[in-house]
C-alpha cells in the first residue's frame, strides 16, 4: 500500500489542502500551529470512523462545529485519498472519497462515500462502492475483468444508520473485494501516541506481536522478537549498543510473580537495571527500534516529533531506520522540528506547512526553486530549515 495523494477540505486548519506525489517516507515541517498534528488526526479520524462510526469519531473531536474549519460549520467536510492497493491479485490505483455533513438535527452523517478504480488500462475509474445517507450499492464480482461494466453484479444495500461507513459494513464480506482490502488497510494503520511512562512498567506475562500506539506493551513485544525473531532482536540490540553509551545487553525477563520486565545491562556495573530506572531517551530509542524492526510493517506508520528526548547525533541514523521500514512496505509519515533529522532527508521527502489567511497551505520542498538550487549545491535540508529558508516557515 502507498498513499499517493491526500485532499482535505473543511477539516479544521485544512480549508482546502492537498499533498501530492507522496513518497514512502514523508516528513512534515512547519511552525507550531500550522497543522502537522491535524494531518495525523485525519488518519486517526478515518480509523475511528471505521472502528466506531462517523458520529462517535466527530464527537471525540468536540462535535461537527469544532471539526469543521472555523466559520464554515455549515459546509461539508470532504476527505479524498488516492493510493495503490492490491485487489484480486492486481495493484490498483484506488480513490476513496468521503463527504460528511450535519443533518437537520446537527448530527454528522455520511453524505457520500465512493471507492473507485479503473478496471483496465483505459477508460475512466469505475465506482465499485457508492453510498449516500446510508444507502447505495457495491460490486460483488469485480474480479471478473472479462465482463463488461453492465454485467457486473451490483448489490443494493442499506446500512443500519447514515453515520456508518459502507467500507465498515461491507468490508467484512469477502465478496466485496475493494471494500474488504481498504477496510483491512485502515484497520492496520499505526498512529503513534507513545508515552515513555507507559512503556516502563512490568507487565503480566502474555503475548503481543506489535507495539501498541502508546507503547504500553513494550516488554511483551520485545519478548516476542526475542523468542520468535532472534535476528530482528539482534539488530535491535546491536543498534542500542552503538547508540546508547554503556548499554551492552537488553533482555526481557520473567519475575517470580509471573510479570515480564525489561532489563538493561550497563557494562560498567555487575547488576542490570530494570526499565523504570533507565533514562527516558533510552526507553524511547529501544521502543522505536522494536517498532521499526517489526517483521510485518504496518501499511501506514505516523510518528510525531521522534527527536524528542533523543540525543541529536542519533537522529540521522534513526531517519535511515524509518526509511528502511518504508522500503520494507510500511509508508511512514513523520513531523519534525529537528535540523539533525532533516539533514538525513532528501528534499523530495519533505513537505512544508504554513498558514495563509488563517488556514494551512502545504507545499513540497523540492518544488521551491531556491531550496532546490541550494540543496543541489550541497546544502543540507536541516541547515536550510534552521536558517529560515523554508519560505518563512520558521
C-alpha positions in Angstrom: 0.0 0.0 0.0 1.2 3.5 -0.8 -0.8 6.7 -0.5 -0.1 8.9 -3.5 -2.2 11.9 -2.7 -4.5 13.3 0.0 -7.0 16.1 -0.4 -8.6 17.6 2.7 -11.5 20.2 2.6 -13.0 22.0 5.6 -11.2 19.9 8.3 -10.0 22.3 11.0 -7.0 24.2 9.6 -7.3 22.5 6.2 -9.8 24.6 4.4 -8.6 23.2 1.1 -5.3 21.4 1.2 -3.6 18.7 -0.8 -0.5 16.6 -0.6 0.5 15.0 -4.0 3.2 12.7 -5.2 3.7 11.4 -1.6 6.8 9.3 -1.2 7.1 6.2 1.0 8.8 8.4 3.7 7.0 11.7 4.1 8.3 14.3 6.7 6.2 17.4 7.6 7.8 20.6 8.8 6.3 23.8 9.8 5.9 26.3 12.7 3.8 25.3 15.7 0.1 25.6 14.9 0.4 25.0 11.2 -1.5 21.7 11.1 1.1 18.9 11.4 -0.9 17.2 14.2 -4.1 17.9 12.4 -2.9 15.9 9.4 -2.2 13.0 11.6 -5.6 13.4 13.2 -7.1 12.9 9.7 -5.6 9.4 9.7 -6.9 8.8 13.3 -10.4 10.1 12.3 -10.7 7.7 9.4 -9.6 4.8 11.7 -12.0 5.9 14.4 -14.9 6.3 11.9 -14.2 2.7 10.7 -13.8 1.2 14.1 -16.8 3.0 15.6 -18.9 5.3 13.3 -18.6 8.8 11.9 -20.8 10.2 14.7 -18.6 9.0 17.5 -15.4 10.0 15.6 -16.7 13.5 15.2 -17.9 13.6 18.9 -14.4 12.6 20.0 -13.2 15.8 18.4 -15.6 18.1 20.0 -18.5 17.9 17.6 -19.0 19.0 14.0 -18.7 22.7 14.7 -15.2 22.2 16.2 -14.1 19.8 13.5 -15.1 21.9 10.5 -12.9 24.9 9.5 -13.7 27.9 11.6 -16.5 29.9 10.1 -17.6 27.1 7.8 -19.5 24.6 10.0 -22.4 24.8 7.6 -20.4 23.2 4.8 -19.4 19.5 4.4 -16.1 18.0 5.3 -14.5 16.1 2.5 -11.5 13.7 2.5 -10.2 12.2 -0.7 -7.3 9.8 -0.8 -5.6 8.1 -3.8 -3.5 5.1 -3.1 -2.0 1.9 -4.6 -3.6 -1.2 -3.2 -3.5 -4.9 -4.3 -7.0 -6.1 -5.1 -7.8 -9.5 -6.6 -4.1 -10.1 -7.3 -3.5 -6.8 -9.1 -2.1 -3.5 -7.9 -4.7 -0.8 -8.5 -4.7 3.0 -8.2 -7.7 3.4 -5.9 -9.6 6.6 -5.0 -11.6 6.8 -1.8 -13.9 9.9 -1.2 -15.7 10.6 2.0 -18.0 13.6 2.4 -19.6 14.3 5.8 -22.2 16.9 6.7 -24.6 17.6 9.6 -28.3 16.6 9.2 -31.1 18.9 10.2 -30.6 17.9 13.8 -26.9 18.7 13.6 -25.8 15.1 13.7 -23.0 14.2 11.3 -23.9 11.8 8.5 -22.1 10.3 5.5 -23.4 12.4 2.6 -21.3 10.5 0.1 -18.8 7.6 0.1 -17.1 6.4 -3.0 -14.5 3.7 -3.7 -13.4 3.6 -7.3 -10.6 2.5 -9.7 -10.0 1.6 -13.3 -10.9 -2.0 -14.3 -8.3 -1.9 -17.1 -5.5 0.3 -18.6 -8.0 2.5 -20.3 -11.3 4.2 -19.5 -12.5 6.2 -16.6 -12.5 4.9 -12.9 -15.4 2.7 -12.1 -17.4 3.1 -8.9 -17.1 -0.3 -7.0 -18.8 1.2 -4.0 -21.1 4.3 -3.9 -23.2 5.3 -0.9 -25.1 8.3 0.3 -27.0 8.7 3.6 -26.8 5.1 4.4 -28.0 3.7 1.1 -26.1 2.6 -2.0 -24.5 -0.2 -3.9 -21.3 -2.3 -4.1 -20.0 -4.5 -6.9 -19.7 -8.2 -5.8 -17.9 -9.7 -8.8 -15.3 -7.0 -9.5 -12.5 -9.6 -10.1 -14.2 -10.8 -13.3 -12.5 -8.4 -15.7 -13.7 -10.2 -18.8 -17.2 -8.9 -18.2 -18.5 -5.6 -19.5 -19.5 -3.0 -16.9 -23.2 -3.7 -17.4 -22.6 -7.4 -16.5 -21.1 -6.7 -13.1 -23.2 -7.8 -10.2 -24.4 -4.7 -8.3 -25.8 -5.3 -4.9 -28.1 -2.6 -3.4 -27.6 -2.3 0.4 -28.9 -0.2 3.2 -26.8 0.4 6.3 -28.1 0.4 9.9 -27.5 4.1 10.2 -26.4 7.0 8.0 -23.3 7.7 10.0 -21.8 4.2 9.4 -19.1 3.8 6.7 -20.1 1.4 3.9 -16.5 0.1 3.9 -17.0 -0.9 7.5 -20.3 -2.8 6.9 -19.4 -4.3 3.6 -15.7 -4.7 4.1 -16.2 -7.7 6.4 -17.6 -9.7 3.4 -15.0 -11.3 1.1 -17.2 -10.9 -2.0 -16.7 -7.1 -1.9 -13.0 -7.2 -2.7 -12.2 -3.5 -2.9 -14.1 -2.6 0.3 -12.5 -5.6 2.2 -9.0 -4.6 1.1 -9.5 -1.0 2.0 -11.0 -1.8 5.4 -8.1 -4.1 6.3 -5.6 -1.4 5.3 -7.1 1.2 7.6 -7.6 -1.2 10.5 -3.8 -1.7 10.4 -2.7 1.9 10.4 -0.5 2.8 13.3 -0.7 6.4 14.5 1.8 6.6 17.3 1.0 8.2 20.6 4.0 6.8 22.5 4.3 7.6 26.2 7.6 6.7 28.0 5.8 6.4 31.3 3.5 3.7 30.0 6.4 1.7 28.4 8.3 1.4 31.7 6.2 -0.7 34.0 6.4 -4.5 34.2 3.6 -6.4 32.7 1.7 -9.6 33.3 3.1 -12.4 31.2 1.2 -12.5 27.9 1.6 -12.3 24.1 1.8 -9.3 21.7 3.4 -9.2 18.2 3.1 -5.5 17.5 3.8 -2.4 19.6 0.6 -0.6 20.7 0.2 3.1 19.8 1.0 4.2 23.4 3.8 1.6 23.8 2.3 0.1 27.0 3.1 -3.5 25.7 6.8 -2.9 25.0 8.0 -5.7 27.3 5.7 -8.2 25.6 6.7 -7.2 22.0 10.4 -7.3 22.9 9.9 -10.8 24.3 8.1 -11.8 21.1 11.0 -10.6 19.0 13.5 -12.2 21.4 11.8 -15.6 21.2 10.4 -15.7 17.7 12.6 -13.4 15.6 16.1 -13.5 17.2 17.7 -12.0 14.0 15.4 -8.9 14.4 16.1 -8.7 18.1 19.8 -9.0 17.5 19.5 -5.9 15.2 17.7 -4.0 17.9 20.4 -4.9 20.5 23.2 -4.0 18.1 21.7 -0.6 17.4 21.2 0.0 21.1 24.9 -0.8 21.8 26.0 1.7 19.1 23.7 4.5 20.2 23.4 4.3 24.0 26.7 4.6 25.8 27.2 1.7 28.3 24.3 -0.5 27.2 25.7 -4.0 26.5 22.5 -6.0 26.8 18.7 -5.7 26.8 16.6 -8.7 27.7 13.0 -9.4 28.7 12.9 -11.4 31.9 10.0 -13.0 33.9 9.9 -12.2 37.6 9.0 -14.7 40.3 5.4 -13.4 40.5 4.9 -14.0 36.7 5.4 -10.5 35.4 7.6 -9.5 32.5 10.2 -6.8 32.8 12.9 -5.3 30.6 16.4 -5.4 32.0 19.2 -3.2 30.7 22.8 -4.2 31.3 25.4 -1.4 31.6 28.9 -2.8 31.1 30.2 -0.7 34.0 28.0 -2.4 36.5 27.6 -6.0 37.6 23.8 -6.0 38.1 21.3 -4.9 35.4 18.9 -2.1 35.7 15.1 -2.6 35.1 13.3 -0.3 32.7 11.9 2.1 35.3 15.5 3.1 36.3 16.9 3.9 32.9 16.6 7.3 31.1 13.6 8.4 29.0 15.8 8.6 25.9 17.0 5.0 26.4 13.4 3.7 26.7 12.3 5.7 23.7 15.1 4.6 21.4 14.5 1.0 22.4 10.8 1.3 21.7 11.5 2.9 18.2 13.9 0.1 17.3 11.4 -2.6 18.4 8.7 -0.8 16.3 10.9 -0.4 13.3 12.1 -4.0 13.4 8.6 -5.4 13.3 8.7 -8.4 10.9 5.3 -7.2 9.5 5.4 -3.5 8.9 2.1 -1.5 9.3 0.8 -0.3 6.0 0.9 3.2 7.5 3.1 4.5 10.4 2.7 8.0 11.7 5.1 9.4 14.3 5.1 13.0 15.7 8.5 14.6 16.6 10.6 11.4 17.1 13.5 13.6 18.1 12.1 14.5 21.5 14.2 13.1 24.4 16.9 11.8 22.0 20.5 12.9 21.5 20.7 15.0 18.3 23.6 12.9 16.9 21.4 9.8 16.9 18.8 11.3 14.6 20.3 10.8 11.2 20.6 7.1 11.8 17.1 7.0 13.2 15.9 8.7 10.0 17.5 5.9 8.0 15.7 3.3 10.2 12.4 4.9 9.3 13.4 4.9 5.6 14.3 1.2 5.7 10.9 0.5 7.4 9.2 2.3 4.5 11.2 0.3 1.9 10.0 -2.9 3.6 6.4 -2.0 2.9 5.2 0.4 5.5 4.6 4.0 4.4 5.9 6.5 7.0 4.6 9.9 7.9 6.7 12.0 10.4 6.5 15.5 11.8 9.8 17.1 12.9 11.4 20.3 14.1 14.9 18.8 14.2 17.6 20.1 11.8 19.6 17.0 12.5 16.8 14.7 11.5 16.1 16.8 8.4 19.8 16.6 7.4 19.3 12.9 6.7 16.5 13.5 4.2 16.2 14.5 0.6 14.0 17.5 -0.4 11.7 15.0 -2.1 10.7 13.6 1.3 9.9 17.0 2.9 6.5 18.8 2.9 6.2 22.3 4.3 3.1 23.5 6.1 2.4 27.3 6.6 -0.6 29.5 7.4 -2.1 31.7 4.7 -5.2 33.8 5.7 -5.7 31.6 8.7 -5.7 28.2 7.0 -2.9 25.8 6.1 -1.2 25.6 2.8 1.0 22.5 2.0 3.9 22.6 -0.4 6.6 20.2 -1.3 10.1 21.4 -0.5 11.6 20.2 -3.8 9.2 22.4 -5.7 10.9 25.6 -4.4 13.5 26.7 -6.9 15.5 28.4 -4.3 15.6 25.4 -2.0 16.4 23.0 -4.9 19.3 25.2 -6.1 20.8 25.4 -2.6 20.3 21.6 -2.0 21.9 20.8 -5.3 24.8 23.0 -4.4 25.5 20.8 -1.3 23.4 22.5 1.5 21.5 20.1 3.7 17.8 20.5 4.4 18.3 20.8 8.2 20.7 23.7 7.8 18.3 25.4 5.3 15.5 24.9 7.7 17.5 26.4 10.6 18.4 29.4 8.6 14.7 30.1 7.9 15.0 29.5 4.2 11.9 27.2 4.0 9.9 30.1 2.7 9.1 31.7 6.0 8.1 28.5 7.8 10.2 29.1 10.9 
